[in-house]
Amino acid sequence: MPVVAIASLAIGVVSSLFGAAGKKKAAKQAKRLAGLNADYIEAETEEQKRRLKFEQEQTAATTRTGIAASGFRSGAKTMGGSHRSYLKSMKDQQQSEMDWLTKSGASRANIAREGGNVEASQLRAASFGHYAQAAQGLFGIYDEVKNG
């Protein structure tokens, strides 16, 4: 009967080693995929910012054209001051939108990376558990051979 017990323990050791190797590989893959996802989010954000900037420039140009066509001139006795105030307010709002988009994209990319790090950490811990099972099986084999 010791041969059957030893064979059973050996199968458990081999299985645990394969499981540990698989978990380690999955941990690396999870981290790599999270990095790729974060890189994509950053690229996507840059494209969104490019498009937003284009739209904002178009809006500003249209607004300036409308102001110029309105016949008001800049100066203390005209409404030009309110036009300047409106353009400044619009520019501030546009900058706020751009800042938010930048911050949001960076946050999403960081969350993706951290998610990959957490998953990789969990998989490495599971890998360690498989190695511990393999070691336990080896001690069982040793004990079976010694006392068998």
C-alpha positions in Angstrom: 0.0 0.0 0.0 2.9 2.5 0.5 3.4 2.6 -3.3 -0.2 3.7 -3.8 0.1 6.4 -1.1 3.4 7.6 -2.5 2.0 7.8 -6.0 -1.0 9.7 -4.8 1.1 12.2 -2.9 3.4 12.5 -6.0 0.4 13.3 -8.2 -0.6 15.9 -5.7 2.8 17.5 -5.7 3.0 17.6 -9.5 -0.5 19.0 -9.7 0.3 21.7 -7.1 3.5 22.7 -9.0 1.5 23.0 -12.2 -1.1 25.1 -10.4 1.5 27.3 -8.9 3.2 27.9 -12.3 -0.2 28.7 -13.8 -1.1 31.2 -11.2 2.3 32.9 -11.5 1.8 33.1 -15.3 -1.7 34.5 -14.8 -0.4 37.1 -12.4 2.1 38.4 -15.0 -0.7 38.3 -17.6 -3.1 40.2 -15.4 -0.5 42.9 -14.8 0.4 43.2 -18.5 -3.2 43.4 -19.6 -4.0 46.1 -17.0 -1.0 48.1 -18.3 -2.3 47.7 -21.8 -5.7 48.8 -20.8 -4.3 51.8 -18.9 -2.2 52.8 -22.0 -5.3 52.6 -24.1 -7.3 54.8 -21.7 -4.5 57.3 -21.8 -4.4 57.3 -25.6 -8.2 57.6 -25.7 -8.1 60.5 -23.3 -5.5 62.3 -25.5 -7.8 61.8 -28.5 -10.8 63.2 -26.6 -8.7 66.2 -25.5 -7.6 66.8 -29.1 -11.2 66.7 -30.2 -12.4 68.9 -27.3 -9.7 71.5 -28.1 -10.7 71.6 -31.7 -14.4 72.1 -30.7 -13.4 74.8 -28.2 -11.3 76.6 -30.8 -14.3 76.5 -33.2 -16.6 77.8 -30.6 -14.2 80.6 -29.6 -13.7 81.6 -33.3 -17.5 81.6 -33.9 -18.0 83.7 -30.8 -15.4 86.2 -31.8 -16.8 86.4 -35.3 -20.3 87.0 -33.9 -19.0 89.7 -31.6 -17.1 91.4 -34.4 -20.2 91.3 -36.6 -22.4 92.8 -33.9 -20.9 96.2 -34.5 -19.9 96.7 -30.9 -16.4 98.1 -30.4 -14.2 97.6 -27.4 -14.0 100.6 -25.2 -15.4 102.1 -22.0 -18.4 103.6 -23.7 -19.4 100.5 -25.6 -20.4 97.0 -24.6 -16.9 95.7 -25.6 -16.0 95.1 -22.0 -18.9 92.7 -21.5 -17.8 90.8 -24.7 -14.2 90.5 -23.2 -15.7 89.3 -20.0 -17.9 86.8 -21.8 -14.8 85.5 -23.8 -12.8 85.2 -20.7 -15.6 83.3 -18.9 -15.9 81.0 -21.9 -12.2 80.4 -22.0 -12.1 79.6 -18.3 -15.0 77.2 -18.7 -13.2 75.5 -21.6 -10.0 75.2 -19.6 -12.0 73.7 -16.7 -13.4 71.1 -19.1 -10.0 70.2 -20.4 -8.5 70.0 -16.9 -11.3 67.6 -15.8 -10.8 65.4 -18.9 -7.1 65.2 -18.2 -7.7 64.4 -14.5 -10.5 61.9 -15.3 -8.4 60.0 -17.9 -5.4 59.8 -15.5 -7.6 58.5 -12.8 -9.2 55.8 -15.0 -5.7 54.7 -16.1 -4.4 54.5 -12.6 -7.5 52.5 -11.5 -6.9 50.1 -14.3 -3.2 49.7 -13.3 -4.1 49.2 -9.6 -6.7 46.7 -10.5 -4.1 44.7 -12.4 -1.7 45.0 -9.4 -4.4 43.7 -7.0 -5.3 40.8 -9.3 -1.6 39.9 -9.8 -1.1 40.0 -6.0 -4.0 37.7 -5.4 -2.8 35.3 -8.1 0.8 35.3 -6.6 -0.7 34.5 -3.2 -2.6 31.6 -4.7 0.6 30.5 -6.4 2.4 30.5 -3.0 -0.4 28.3 -1.6 0.1 25.8 -4.4 3.9 25.7 -3.6 3.0 25.1 0.0 0.8 22.2 -0.9 3.6 20.8 -3.1 6.0 21.1 -0.1 3.5 19.4 2.1 3.1 16.6 -0.4 6.9 16.1 -0.6 7.0 15.9 3.2 4.2 13.3 3.0 6.2 11.3 0.5 9.3 11.5 2.7 7.3 10.4 5.7 5.8 7.5 3.7 9.1 6.3 2.4 10.8 6.6 5.9 8.0 5.0 7.8 6.3 3.0 5.1 
